[in-house]
Each structure stands twice: as structure tokens, then as C-alpha cells.
Amino acid sequence: MDVSIPDSLSEFIARRVRSGGYPNADAFVADLVRSEAGVLDGVAQGEPLAIDRYFDRRLEALMDEAAGSGDYMEAKSRDFDEMEREALSLIRHE
């Protein structure tokens, strides 16, 4: 697989490799992909989605995956209200 990296990120990657953390750019990129895959796999197993600077991208990836799964179920406002009540109840009892 070939991946194109924008010039704006090439120097960042080069600095990480030079710092001794990675033997080459391929290893650095592979580590990033493994990390992201681990997060998304954890979410699939019920772990919470970390709210960090990558939250939007991860949420979008999960929504794309859900949309492509064929298991779509329409939710109404009352459904979200019920989910919120259930979540609040779980929080209060932990």
C-alpha cells in the first residue's frame, strides 16, 4: 500500500523518526494506524470513545461504519430522551 503524506506533515514525521522513536517513516505511520484501530476496536466492544482532539474524526468513522452495516434503525426525539434518562440513571448508580 502506498500512502501520500502532505508536505506539511513530512517534516513532522521526519522529526519523530530522527528523535529515535521510530526506525523510519513507515514504522511511525504504522504505529499511528495501529493506535487508531485499537481505539475503534475498543469502542466496538463497548469502551467509551475518548473525547480528545481526534474525537470528531473517530465519531465520523464510526458513523460511516454504522451507516454501511445495514443495521439502520430510525430514532425519534423520544428515543433520545429515553437514552438520556437511562444514561443518567446509570451514572447515578455507579
C-alpha positions in Angstrom: 0.0 0.0 0.0 1.3 3.5 -0.8 0.2 6.5 1.2 0.8 10.1 0.2 1.8 12.4 3.0 1.2 16.2 2.5 4.4 18.2 2.7 3.1 20.0 5.7 3.3 16.7 7.7 6.5 15.3 6.2 8.8 17.4 8.4 6.8 16.4 11.5 7.2 12.7 10.6 10.9 13.2 9.9 11.4 14.8 13.3 9.8 11.9 15.0 12.0 9.4 13.2 15.1 11.5 14.0 14.2 11.7 17.6 14.9 7.9 17.7 11.3 6.8 18.5 10.9 5.1 15.1 13.4 3.4 12.7 11.7 5.0 9.7 8.6 6.9 8.5 6.8 3.6 7.7 7.1 2.5 11.3 5.7 5.8 12.6 2.7 5.8 10.3 2.0 2.1 11.1 2.1 2.9 14.8 -0.5 5.7 14.3 -2.8 3.4 12.4 -2.4 0.6 15.0 -3.3 3.1 17.7 -6.4 4.4 15.9 -7.5 0.9 15.1 -7.2 -0.1 18.7 -9.4 2.8 19.8 -12.1 2.0 17.3 -12.0 -1.7 18.1 -12.4 -0.8 21.8 -15.4 1.3 21.0 -16.9 -1.6 19.1 -16.5 -3.7 22.3 -18.3 -1.1 24.4 -15.5 1.1 25.6 -16.2 4.8 25.6 -14.9 7.0 22.8 -12.2 9.2 24.1 -13.1 12.9 23.8 -9.8 14.3 22.6 -8.7 16.3 19.5 -9.5 13.3 17.3 -13.0 12.8 18.6 -14.7 14.2 15.5 -12.8 12.0 13.1 -13.3 8.9 15.1 -17.0 9.6 15.5 -17.3 10.2 11.8 -15.6 6.9 11.1 -17.9 5.1 13.4 -21.0 6.7 11.9 -19.8 5.7 8.4 -19.3 2.2 9.6 -22.7 2.1 11.1 -24.3 3.5 8.0 -22.7 0.8 5.9 -23.7 -2.0 8.2 -27.3 -2.2 7.1 -28.5 -2.3 10.7 -30.1 1.2 10.5 -32.9 2.0 12.9 -34.7 5.3 12.8 -34.7 7.1 16.2 -37.2 9.7 17.2 -36.7 12.5 19.8 -38.4 10.4 22.4 -35.9 7.6 21.8 -33.0 10.0 22.6 -34.9 11.3 25.7 -35.1 7.7 26.9 -31.4 7.0 26.2 -30.5 10.2 28.1 -32.7 9.1 31.1 -31.1 5.7 31.1 -27.6 7.1 30.9 -28.2 9.5 33.8 -29.7 6.6 35.8 -26.5 4.5 35.2 -24.3 7.4 36.2 -26.1 8.0 39.4 -25.9 4.3 40.4 -22.2 3.8 39.8 
